[in-house]
Amino acid sequence: MSTSLAAAPAATSRRRAPEPPKRTAAERWKRRGPLLPALLITILLTQLPLLGTLYYSLRSQNLLRPETNGFAGLSNYATVLGDEYFRAAVVNTLVLTASTVVLSMALGIAFAVLLDKKFLGRGVVRTLLITPFLVMPAAAALLWKHAMFNPLFGMLNWLLSVFGVDKIDWVSQFPMPSIVLMLTWQWTPFMMLIVLAGLQSQSTEILEAARVDGAGAWATFRRITLPHLRRFIELAILLGSIFVVQTFDPIFLITQGGPGQATTNLPFLIYQTTFRAFEVGEAAAAGVIVVVGTIVIATFALRVISSLFQEET
C-alpha cells in the first residue's frame, strides 16, 4: 500500500502539461498585425538595396563609359578576388579589426574592474570613460587628426616631448597604429560597459567565501571572476569585431587610405572603386563579398548571444 502511494506522486509528475489552445488564423494575424509596418520598413531598407547591389554586381557598368554597360555575369567577382588591392584591403581590415578589438578589450576589462570598486568620484570617472563612445565617429576622427596627431601642436608630441622624443608625424610615419589608437579610444567604453555588466552580475557570496578561504585578489580574479566573465568577453569581442569591420570615417578623414594603401580597408576600397574609379559593377561585387563575410561573422555572434540565455545545467 505504501509503495503504491509513493508511486502515485511520481506518476502524476510524469503527466504532460495541458497543451495551450490553438489560435485561429485570424487571432494569429491580429497579434502579428502591429508588427507588419516595422517588417515592411526593414525589408525596404535592407533587402531592396541588397537586391540592387546583386543586380549591379552582375553588370559591367562604368559611369564614365555608359556605352560599355551590359551583362557581365561573374566576371566582376573574378576581377575583385584577383585584385591585389582587394587582397591588401582584406589584410588591412583584419589587422585593423584584430588590433583594435584586442587593445580595447584589455583596456575595457581594466577600466571595468576599476569602476566595480567603490571610491570617491566613481560617478564622474564613469562618465568620463563612457564619453568617447558618445562622440560621433566623424567628430572623433577630426579631433584626433588635428588635436592629437598634428606634428606641430598635437598633444601626443607634447606629451612625448617631456621624455625627450622629437616631433613625429604620426599620420605619415605610423598610419595604421594611428588609426588603431583612435579606434581603441573610441571602442574601449563599449567593451568596458559589457564587462562591467558581467562584473555586477557576479555573486557576492562566492567572492566573500573565497576571501574567507584566504584567496588573494589576483587568485580570486583569475579563478572565479575571469571564468564568470568569459561569455561577456566573447560577446563584446564578437560585436566589437562586427562594428570595427565597418570603419570608414577615420580612414577617410585622417589618412585617405594612405600612405599608398597602408590603411585602405574594405569599406574605403569600395568607396574608391565607386566614387573615384566609377566602376559600379566591381564595387557592387566587392560589397556583396563583404556582406557575405559579415553575415558569417554575425551568424557566429548570434549563436554565442543565444547561448547566453540558455539555462546552465
N, C-alpha and C positions, 0 to 999 in steps of 0.2 A: 504493500500500500504506500509506504513512504517512497519507494522507488518511483512509482507512477506519479506521485505528487511532485517529486523533484524534476521529473522529465517534462511535466506539463509546462512550466515557465520556459524551458528550453525550446519546446515545440512552438510555443507562442511567439518567442523571439525570432524564430526562423520564418515566420509567416511574412509574406511580401506586403509591403505597404500598399495601400489602395492607390491605383493609378489616377492621376488627375483627369477630370473630364475633358474630352476632346473638344476643341473650339471649332466652330464652323468657319468657313472661308470668309464670311462677312465679318466675323469677330476678329479674325487674324488681320484682315486688311484695315479694320478700324484701329487696331493697335499700331500697325505699321504706317498708316497714312500720314501722321505728323512727321515721320522721318523722310518721306519721299522728296520734299523740296531740298533738304540737305544732300540726299543722294544724287539728285539731278544736278545740283551745283557742283558736287565733287566730280561727277562724270564730265561735265562741261569744262572744268578747269584742269583736269588731269588726263582723261582718256582722249579727248579730241586733239589736244596738242601732240600727244604721243602718236596718234594715227597720222597726223600731218607730218611729223618727223619721219615716220616709217615711209610715207609716200615719197618725200623728197630724198630720202636716203637711197631710193631705187632709181633716181633720175640723175642724169648728168646736167647740172644746172649751174651756170655761172652768170651772175648779174651783169657783168661787163660784156658777155658774149651771148645774148639771148638767142641768136640763130643756131647755136650748137645744142640747145636744150633738147633732151629726149630721154627715152627709157635706157637705163644703164645696167639694170639687173644688180648683181652683187659686186660689180667692179669697184664701186665706191668703198665697200668694206675691204676688198683686197688692197686698194690703194692706201687706205688708212692703216691697216695692220702691217703693211710693208713699209710704211714711212718711218724713217729713223727719228724724226722729230716727235712722232706719236709715241714711239717706244721710250724716248728720253723723257717725255712728259709723264708717262706711266711711272718711270723710276722716280722722277721728282715728286710725283704725287705720293708714292709710297714712303719716300724718305720724309717728306714734309708731314704726312699724317702720323707716321710712327713716332717721329721725334717729338712732335707737339703733344701727342696723347701721353707718351711715357713721362715727359717732363711735367706736364700739367697734372697728371695723376699723382706723381710723387709729391709735388707741392700741395696738391689738394688734400692728400692724406695728412701731411704735416700740419696744415692750417686747420683741418677738421679736428685733429687731436687737440690742438691749442684751444679752439673755440668750445670744445666739450668740457674744458675745465672752467671753474668759476673764478673770476678775477675782476678787479675793479676796471670798469670801462669796456667790458666784453661786448656790450651792445654797439659801442662806437667802432670797435675793431671789426666786428662782424659786418657792419655797414660799409666800412672802407674796403674790406676784402671782397664784398659782393659787387661793388660799384663797377669794376672793369667789365663785368658781364652785361651790364645795363647800357654801356656805351655802344652806339651804332657802329658797325664794322667800318664804314667809310670814315667816320669821325675819328675812330681809334687809329686807323691807318695814317691819316693826315697828322694826327697828334704825334705818333711815333716818328714819322718821316721828318717833321720839322723841329719838334721839341726834344727828341731823344737821339736820332741818328745824324742830325746835322753835324758835319765835320768841324764847323767853326764855333757854334754856340750850343751844341747839343748837350744834354745833361749826362749822357754816358761818357763823353770825353771829359767833361768837367769832373765827374767822379773819379775817373781813371787818372786824371792829371795829378791828383793828390798822391798817387803812388809812383809818379814819375813817368807815366805812359804817354807817348806822343799822341797827337791827334790822329784819329783813324776815320777814314771814310767808310763807314760801316756798309752802306748800301752797295758800294762798288767793290770793296775788298771781301766782304763776307755777306753776300746777298742772301743765301739760304739760311745761315744762322740768324740773320736779322729778321727774316720772316718768321722763323720758328720762335724766336724770342718774343716777338709781338703777339703771335697767336697763343703762346703759353700764358702770357699775361692776360689775355682775353678769356681763355677757356679754363684756367685754374679755378675760378669761382664755381663754374658748373660742376667740376669734379668734386670740389670741396662740399657743395651742398648735398650731393648724393651720399658721399661718405659720412657726412655729419648726420644725415638722417639714419644711416646704419648704426652709428655710434649711439645715438639717442634711443634707439630701439633695443639696445643691449640690456640684458637683465642685470640689475644692480646687485641682486642676491649672489649671483655667480662671482662677480668681482669681489664682493665682500668675503665670500668663502675662500677665494684664492688669496686675499690679503691676510686672512686669519691663518691660513696654512703656511704663511711665510714667503709667498711668491713675491718677487720684486716687480717693479713697474714694467721693465723690459720683458721679463718672462711672462707676465700677465698679458701684455700686448701681443707677443709672438704666439703664445699657445692658446689664448682664449679670444682676444679681440680680433686678431687678423683672420682666423678661420670664420668668425662670425661675419666679417666684412667681405668675404670672398664674393658673394653674389652681388653685393652692391658695387664692388670694384669692377666686376665683369660687366655689369650694366652700364656703368659710367664709361668704361673703355669702348664698348661697342657703340653706344650712342654718340660719344665724342668722335669716334672714327668716322661715322656716317656724316656728321656735320662738318668736320675738318676737310673731308674729301672735296666738299663743295666750295672751298675757299676761292674767292675771286677778287674781292675788294682790295685787300692788302697788296696782292701781286700787281694789280692794275695801277694802283695809286702810288706804290713805293718803288717797285723795280721794273714795271712794264715787261716782266718775264725775263729780264736780263740780269747781268750782262750776258749777251748771247742768248742761250736757252737755259741758263743756270737755275732760274726759278719758274720756268714755264710748266705749270701743271695742266691737267686735262681740261678744266673749265676755261682757263685762259687760252689754251690752244684752240678750243672750239670757237672762242670769241675771235681769235686771229684769223682762223680759216673762214669765218663768216663775214666779218666786217672789214678785213684788210685784204684777204685774197679773194673774197666774194665767191668762194666755192661753196654754194649752199648744199649741194649733194654730199660732198665729203664731210662737211660739218655735221650734217644730219646723221650720217653713218657713224661718225665718232660719238655723237650724242647718244645714239642707240646702244653702242657698245658700252658706254659709261653707265647708262641706265641699267643694262643687264647686270653689270658688275655690282652696281649699288643694290639691286634687288637681291642678289645673292647674299650680300652683307646684311641687308635689312631682314631677310628671312632668318638668318642665323641669329640676329639680335632679338627678333620676336620670339624665337624658341627659348632663348635664355630668359627673356622677360616673363614668358608664360610659366617657366619653371619656378619663378619667384612666388607664384600664387598656388603652387601645388603643396598639399599638406605633407609635412615630413613624417616619414614612418618611424 
